């Protein structure tokens, strides 16, 4: 990082139904002094020799900070059975241990708790459940995303970076974003501290890429 370069925040989310929310998040982060990468606003780095997914994952890898919203809508690839772009961006951010701030809609959190109480715990427990078209959640894999974000597969004492803020309204999102990102100098110092050992970071990323 150089002193004259702004920190980049990648905002990862579906777009359907939350366009106004994303517009306001973008304006808020710009006002705080960040460079914001957001597909909805057309500010993502895009290269013509890459697919849309490749551009999204490259941006996840190169951004300084990752802000992810897990909404009741799963997003792209829902119909063909593949993981959505937003889902893959989240997994990449976790894999690279990006400095990340995550929010999950109350519908997602509540649905997970309800299904757990009914005996459908974890990804495998939900895999064969039929989901009729409804106005609440369009794909149960949004719950998979939430569980991956809270690192539910790890023992509680070994979880780091597992904070996921629940939200039910745009005001909840703005409050969280303001509280976390308004302190630009503190965030910048945090990034500098975590990237100080560049050789170690590079080796870690290389090892992660080499995983099957």
Secondary structure, 3 states (H helix, E strand, C coil): CCCCCCCEEEEECCCCCCHHHHHHHHHHHHHCCCEEECHHHCCCCCCCCCCHHHHHHHHHHHCCEEEEEECCCCCCCCCCCCCCHHHHHHHHHHHCCCEEEEEEEHHHHHHHHHHHHCCCCHHHHHCCCCCCCCCCCCCCHHHHHHHHHCCCCCCHHHCCCCCEEEECCHHHHHHHHHHHHCCHHHHHHHHHHHCCCHHHHHHHHHHHHCCC
